[in-house]
Amino acid sequence: MVFDNSKFIWINDTDAIDTYAEFYTKLQIAGTPAICNISVDGDYTLFINGQYVTSNQYGDYEHYKVYDSIDISPFTHTGVNDFALICWHFGENTSRYKAYDAGAIFEVVCDGEVVLASDESVLARKSRAYKNGLKRWISPQLGFSFRYDASHEDLWTVGKGDGFEMAIPVAKKCDFVPRPIKKLSLGEVVWASQLGEGIYDLGREVVGLITLECEGDGEVNVAWGECLENDHVKRTPDWHDFSFDYVCKNGGKYTNYMLRLACRYLEITTQGAVKIKKIGIIPQFYEVKELPYDFLSGIDKDIYKICLNTLRLCMMEHYVDCPWREQCLYAFDSRNQMLCGYYAFEGGNFEYARACLTLLAKSQRADGLLAICSPCGVNLAIPSFSLHFITAVKEYFEHSGDISLFDELKETVKGILDAFLAREKNGLVNRFDADGYWNFYDWSPYIDGEIGRKQASGADLMLNSLIILSLKSYKALCKAHGSTFEYDKTLSRIMKATKERFFDTGSGFFRFNDSASEALELTNSLAILAGLCTHDEATKICDALSYRELTPCSLSMKCFKYDAMLQTDREKYAPIILDDIRATYEKMIPVGTVWETEIGSSDFGNAGSLCHGWSSIPIFYYRKLL
């Protein structure tokens, strides 16, 4: 078994927040291959004989603790080698990290024999170059930034550092699993060109590792962003601070292998005599083979291309919503991304989608819902996203034919449904109304909810339509799995009550709730998909959708609008859908990526993302319609 001879180790303060620990030991190698298994809390970078080998922990939980198996043979030689590991313990909950005690565990195996195991014999110290305990937030999702002082560097990765002591064992109990997908690859450095005083342009949005070369002495502050505002990078939109500090001593080179940045523009301010010679980003990407899209031409090809570029930039250890601002795995965002991936990549990219769904399932809370993201340490849930997760599990099976995932996740799915159905009253399911829930459905009027605040109880059309769709998805999965579906009467009861409560016979449209006067695109589209309409009623709604007569939904939710139209009359509405995609996405072509909302970067307190995976959905519709 992995790590049978190893212990979790750390320096003396295992609960310190935003701390960097360095570990050094000698590694005796007699042959090859040499495999290093490693897992940490937070992130890591591994060096063998002073050379960078690999970095980046897979985001996880202690009940689902992922370890990497790395072939270090290309970096070793027969005899004594230098083994050096730096670990960054975040220690504070974010939307993409759940805080546990610090710790690192590793082993090196040669020909089946463990030749190195982490224990008290390993030397350890706090990093001298990284500022420990800085706790400078980038965003509530990304977590901490950093400060690196090169004047404190020594040759610790090759055994010439001082101040080391014996490592301390840490009592951590984890359920280990191998990394479910391959590690990210590194590309050639994209060097930025200087536009003006302190402003640098990478030429396109790039996701990866910051690297720079300096001369002289002094302090450097680097800010990063997706666009310029008043000839400056938007370093501090709303509550964020997208910047880090670097102190240069006698020039030199620096790369941060742990904090992944995403940006197009960099802004540099300096103090002292330091000068930037070069700055850029080493691209990190998940290797997939794209399916050709030469069936498209003109604007359609251009739109497909920027959607594909966005989808790929949002592929890290799992799908992320936006690489610049958050880097989080959301159940709804990733549902759109998985659906695109099935059609964009050779072989459907099913292994990657399966890993995302599994990680999402590991976030299930005591109330039965999934956490807002996964992994996540924040006490917040978006109830509707747990229902979209069930749709994603069904779509995974439909496209891959792999029912074994449902075999693993059946209890998770059933737990979600039971959490909602426990709130049924008179045939309708009521909203979660306590603190810690965000009854969000879409970034459009009336249905965006209030984050984490207690809200009035009651039923609405959106929630009940999604429950109907989730029950139908679960029924299809049970049929394929050979399981019993026990909710037939419940499904019929909710469908009947939802139509009776929310359909306005006078206008021919569905209301969001009892007090809503406007008809919304999203609620009416979901009512069609949930099977609540006759064909004539659906046609009336789809005609209104075609002429944009209803309160519009956002980019990410247009998939439900399009699906409702195609389900009602594919031949009639397909050209209208394609024209809507062209009109909506044409303005994004010059940027090279698709946006979080149609408003662009000025949305969300001037923090709108210009590269957001959930908006890549035209990939699916181009494949489906053309």
N, C-alpha and C positions, 0 to 999 in steps of 0.2 A: 504493500500500500504506500501511497505517496506520504512523505513526511513522517514515516514511522520513527525515524531516528532524529528528527529535528524538533526544535522548540521555537515558538514565537519569542523574539528578543526585541529589546529597545534600549534606549538610554534611560536615565534614572527617573524622568518625569513622564509617565505613560499617558497622562491626561492633559498635557500641555497642548494648547491650541496653536495651529499654524507653526509647526515645528519641523525642522529638517534634521534627520539623523543620518550619520555616515557610518558605515560598517566596513571593516577591512579585515581580510585574513589571507593566508597563503593557501594555494590550491595545488595539490600534488596530482599531476596527470601522468598516467603510464601508457595510455592508449586512447583510441577514439572508437565510437563517438562519445562525446561528453555532453550530457543533457543537464541543463539547470532548470529545476522546478522552483517556482517562486510565486509568492502571494504576499501582499502587504495591505495595510489599512491606509488608504489615501492613494499615493502614486509613487513611482520609483524610476530610477535610472540605473542600469547595470553597466559596469566597466570591467573588462578583463585586460590585464597588462596595460592599463591606461587608455585602452581604446573603448569608445562607445559601442555597446552591443545592442541594447534595446531599451525600451521604456514603456510606460503606460499600463497601469493596472486596469483590468476590466471592472467597471462599476458593479457592485454586488452588495450582498448582505452576509452576515455571519452564518445565517442558515442556508446560504447559497454562495459559498465562498469560492471564487474562481482563481485557479492558479494557471500560470503560463509554463509551458515546457519549451525551452529554448535550446537549440543546438549551438553550443558555444565552441565547438571544435575548430572553426575557422580562426578563432582568436587565441587559442591555447597552443602550447608546445609541450613536448615531453619534459617532465621535471616540474620545477616549482613555478607557479604562476601567481600573479596578483589578482585577487578577487575583491572588487570594491562595489559597494551598493549605497546609493543615497535614496532615502525615503522621505516623502513629504506627508506628514500627518496633518490633515485639515482640522479635524476635531470639533467642528461646529456644523450642525445640520444645515443643509441646503436642499434645493429641489432636485439635485442630482447626486447627493451623498448623504448617507446615514452615518452619524457619528458613533464610533466605538472606541475602545481603548486602542492606543497606538500599538503597532507590532509589525514585525517582518519575519517571514519564515521562508527558508530556502534549503535546497540540497543540490548536490551535483552527483550524477550517476554515470559511471563508466562501465560498460559491459555488464550491466546489472548490479554492480557494486556501488554502494554509496561511499564516495570518497570525500565528501564535504557535507556537513550538516550544521545548520545554525544552532548554536548553543552558547553557553557562557564563555567559551574559549575565543569567540569572535570579538575583535576590538571594536569599540563604539565611541562616538562623540557627537556633540551637537555641531552642525555645520558652522564654520566660521565666516564663510562668504555670504551665505543667505542670512537675511535678518530674521531671527526667530521671534515669534510672538508679535509680528507686525500687525496682523489682523486688519489689513486694508482691503475693503470689499470692492470687487469689480461690479457685481450685481448679486441680488439674492439667489440667483440660479447658478452663476458661475463660481461664486465663492471668492476666495482671496487672490489678490495680486501678489507681487513680490518685490524685494529689493536685494540686489546682488552687488557685493563689494569685492571687486577683483583684487584690491590691495591686500585682502586677507587670504588669498589663495595660497595653497602649498601643494606639494606633490603627493597628496594623501592617496590618490588612486593607484600609485605604484609603491606605497609603503613608506613614504618619506614624510608623512605628517606627524605632528606631535599632539599631545593632549588626549590621547585615546585611553580608555579604560575598558575593563571587561564588560561585555554586554549583560543586560539584566533579563532573565526569563520573564515572560508575560503570560499570565493564565488566561488564555483565550481558547474557547471551544467553538470550532467552526466545522461546518459540513462542506468538505472540499469537492469541487467538480472541475474538470478540465475546461479550459476556455472553449466555448461552444462554436466559435468561428475563428478563422485565421486572424493574425495580427495585421494591423495596418502596415502599408508599405510607405517608404519614403521616396520622394522624387528629387529631381535636381532643384537646387535653390532658385527661387524666383527673386532676383535682385530688384529693388525698387529704384526708379529713376527720380531725380530731384526735380520738383516742379518750381519751387521758389524757396524762400527763406524757411528752412526747417520742414518743408512739406515734401513728402515722398509718395510716389504712385507705383503700385505693383502692376498696374495695367489691367487688372481684373481682380475679382474676389479670389482670395487664396486662403486655404485652411491648412494650418500646420504649425511648425516650430520656429520661433523667432531666432534669427542669427544675425550677428553684427561684427564688424571689425572697426577698431578705433585706433587713434594715435594720440599721444599726450596723456595728461592727467586731468581728471575732473569728473563731474557728475552729469549723467544723461537721464533725461526723462523721455520716455517713448509713449505716445498715445496712439491708439489705433481705432479705426472706424471704417464704415462702409461708404461714407460719402463726406464731402466737405460742406461746411456751412460758414459763410462769410470768410472764405479762404482759410478756414481752420478745420481740423478734425473735430468731430463732436465727441470730445473726451468725456463730458459729464452731462449727457442728456438725462433729464429727470433725476432719478436717484442713483445713477451709475457713475463709475469712474474707470474708464478703459485706459489704464496707463500702468507702467511699471518704472522702476528706477534701476539704473546701472551705474556703478562707480568704476571708472577706468583708472588703471595704474600702469604707466609706461606702455600704453597702447595694448594691443592684444585682440583676441577673438573670444566670443562668448555665444553659446547656444543654450537656450532653456528647453530641455527635453520633456518637461512635464506639463507646463501650462500651454494648452493648445489655443492659438489665436485664429481668428477669422476676420479678414478685413481686405480692403483695397488700398486704403491710405494710411500713412504713418506721419506723425508730427513729432519732431525732435526739438527739445530745448536743452541747452547745456549750461553748465557753470564751470569755470576754470578754462584751462587751455586744451581741453579734449576736443577732438574733431572726429566726426563719423566718416570713415572711408567707404564702407559699404553696409547696407542693411537690407535684409530680405526675409523670406519665409521658406523653410523647407517643407514642401507639400507633404501632407499625410493623407492617404486615401485607402479605401477598401477596394481591393482588386476585383473587378467584375468585367465581363465582356459584354459590350453593348450590342443589342440587336440592330441591324441596319434600319435606317428610316428613309431610304431613298424613294419610297412611294410618295413622299411629300415633296412639295416645292414651294417657292415663294415665301409668303408670310407664314404659312403653316409649318414649313420646315424651320424657319427662324424661331417660331414659338416653341416647337418641340425641342429644339436645341437648347434654349435657355431653361426650359423645364428639366431637361435631362441633366444639364450642368448643375442646377440647383439641387436636384435629387442626389447627385453624387457628392456634392459639397456637404450635404446633410447626412452622410453615412460615416459614422465613427465606429466605436465599439458596438453601437446600436444606432438606429435612426435617431436623429435629433431634430427638434423643431426648427431652430435657426442656429447656425454655428457661431455667429458673432455675439449674440446677447445672452443665450441661455444654454445651448447644448444639452437639452433635456429630452427624454423619451416620454412622450405623452401617448395615451391610448388612442385618442382620435387622430392626432397628427400622423402618427405612425400607421394608422389604418389606411389613410390616403397614400402614404409613401409605399407601403407594402403592395397595395393594389397597382401602383405605377411600376414598381419593381418587377412584378410578375410579367409585365408586358415589355419592359425596357431592356431586360438583361437576359442573356442566354441562360437557359435552364431555369428561369423564373426566380433565381436567387432565393430559393425556398429555405435553405439552411439559415440564411441571415434572418429572414422573416420569422422562422421558428424560434430562433434565439431571442428575438425581440419580444415575442408573445410570452415565452417562458419567463423572461425577466420581469415583464409586466405582472404576470401572475404571482410572482414572489413578493409583490408589494401589497397583497391582500391584507386588509386591516381586520380588527376584531368585529367591526360592524358589517363585514362582508364586502365592502366596496374596495376598489383599488385606490392606492394613494394617487395624488395628483400627477406624479411622475414616478419613474423607477430607474435606479434606486432613489430613495427619497427619505429624508429625515424630518420633513415638515408635516405637521398635523393638519393636513388639508386634503379634501377630496372634491373632485368634480363628478357628482353622481352620474350625469349623462355619459361621461367618458367611459365609465365601467360598462355601460350598455353598448357603446361603440366597440369595446373590446370583444364582446360576444360576436358581433358582426364580423370582426377581423378574424376570429378563430374559424368561423364558418367559411369565409372567403379563402382562407389558407387551405382548408380542405378542398374546396371547389376547384382551386387552381392546381394544387399539388397532388391531390388524390391520397394524401397521407392522413389517415384517420387516427394514427397512433398519438398525435399531439392531443387530440380530444380525449383520448384515453388517460393522458396525464393531467389534463386540465379540467376534466368533467366536474370534479367537486368544486373547483374554483368558479366555474361558470354557474353551477347550480347555487353556490353560496351567494353570488351576486344577485341572481334572480330572486332568491328567497328573501334577501335583504329588502328588495323593493316590494315584493308581494306582501310582506308583513305590514306594509303601509297602505294596503288596499282598504277602501271604505266605499260601500255602495257601488262597487264595480270600477272605481277609479283609484289609482295610486297617487298618494299625496307626496309632495316634495319633502326632502329632508330639511328640517326647519331649525336645527340647533347650530351653535357656533361650530366652526371647523368645516363647513360645507360651502361650496360655491356653486349655486344653481345656475351655471353658465350653459348656454346652448349655442350662442353665436355672437360675434362682434357686430351686432345690428340692434336697432332700437327695441326696447322692451324685453329682450331675452338674453342680455349679457350678465345679469345677476349682480350680486355684491360679494366681493371676495371675503370669505371667512366669517361673515356677519350673520347673526340669527335673523331668519326671515319668516314671514308669515306662512303658516302651513296652508295647504290647499292643493288642488289638482290643476294641471294645465294640459293642453293638447300635446305639447312637445314631449313631455315626459312619458305620457301614456302611449303616444305613437311609437316612441323608441322602445318601450317595454313590449309592445305588440311585435315589433320587428325582431327584438331579441328572443322572445318566446318562439317565434317562427324559425329563427336561426337555430335555436337549441333543438327544436323539433326535427329539423333537417339533419342535424348532427347526430341526434339519437337514432334516427332511422338508419343512417349510414353505419353507425357503431353497433347497431343491434340492441340498443337500450330502450327502456320504457320511457315514453314521454308522459308525464303525469299531470300536465297542465292544460289539457284540452278544454275543460269546462272553464277554467280561469281565463284562458285566451278568448273564448267566445264571450264571456261576461264583460271583459274589459273592452273588447271591440264594440260591443253593443252600447255600453255606457258612454264610451268616448264619442261615438257618432251622435248619440242623443244629446249629450251635454254641450258639445262645441260646434256642431254644424248649424249655421244660420241659413235656414231655408229661404229666407227673404232675399239675401244677397247671393246665395250659392257658394259662399266661402266659409272656411272654418275660422273660428276665433281662437286666439292663443289661450285666453282664460275668460272667466265670467265678466271681467271689467274691461277687456280690450275692445276697442272699437275698430282698429285698423286690421286689415287682413295682411298677413305676412307671407312672403314667398316660402320661407323655410317650413313653417308650420303646415301650410297647405300642401307642399310637396311631400312631406312626411306622411300626411294623412292619405294621400294617394298611394304611396309605397306600402303603407300599413294595411291597405285593402279596405279603407273606410268609404270609398266612393263608388257610385255607379259609373259606367263609362261616360255617360253624358255629363255627370258632375265633374269628373276628372278632365274632360275636354274643355269645359268652361274655365276651370282653374288653369289649365295649361295654356289656353289662349291668353289669359291675363298674364301669365308668366312670360309669354312670348312678347307681349307689348309692354312689359315692365310696369304693369298697373298696380302691383302689390308692393308693400314695403320690402326693399331688396335684402337678400342675404349677402354674406361676405364671400370672398374668393374661395375659402376653404369649404364652404357649405354648398357651393353651386353644384357639387356632384349630386346632391339629393334633388335639386331642381332639375338637372339634366336627366337623371334616372327616372324621375316621375314623368317627364315629357316623353321619354323613349318608351316607357312601359305603356303609356296611353296611346301613342301613335308614332311609331318610329319614323315612318316615311314622311309624315307631315312635319315633325319637329326636328329631325336630324339637321337639315340645312340651317334652321334657326339657331340651334346650339352651336354649330361651327361658326356662324357669323358672330355670335356672342363671344366666343372664345377669341376670335380675331380682334374684335373691338376692345375687349378687356385687356388683352395681353400685348397689343401692338406697342404701347408706350414703354413697356419694360424691355423691349429688344435691345435698345442701345446700352442698357445697364449690364445685360448679359446674364441676369438671374431674375427669378420671379419673386414678387413681394409678398409680405405678410398680409397686407390689405391693399385695396386699390389706391388708398391715400398715399402709401409709400412711407418714406422715412419720417415724415412729420407726425405720423400717428402715434398714439400711446405716449403722450408727453414728450414728443420729439425723439422717441426711441423705437420707431417702427423699423422692422427688419426688411432689408432689400433682398434677402436670400432666405426663403422660408419653404421648407419641404412640403407642407400641406397644400401649397398652391401649385404643385407640379402636376395636378390631376389632368390637364389636357393630354398628357402622354396616353392615358387610358382611353380617352374619347377619340383621339386620332386613330389609335389602333382599332377601336371598336367600330368607328363609323367610316374610316377611309381605308 
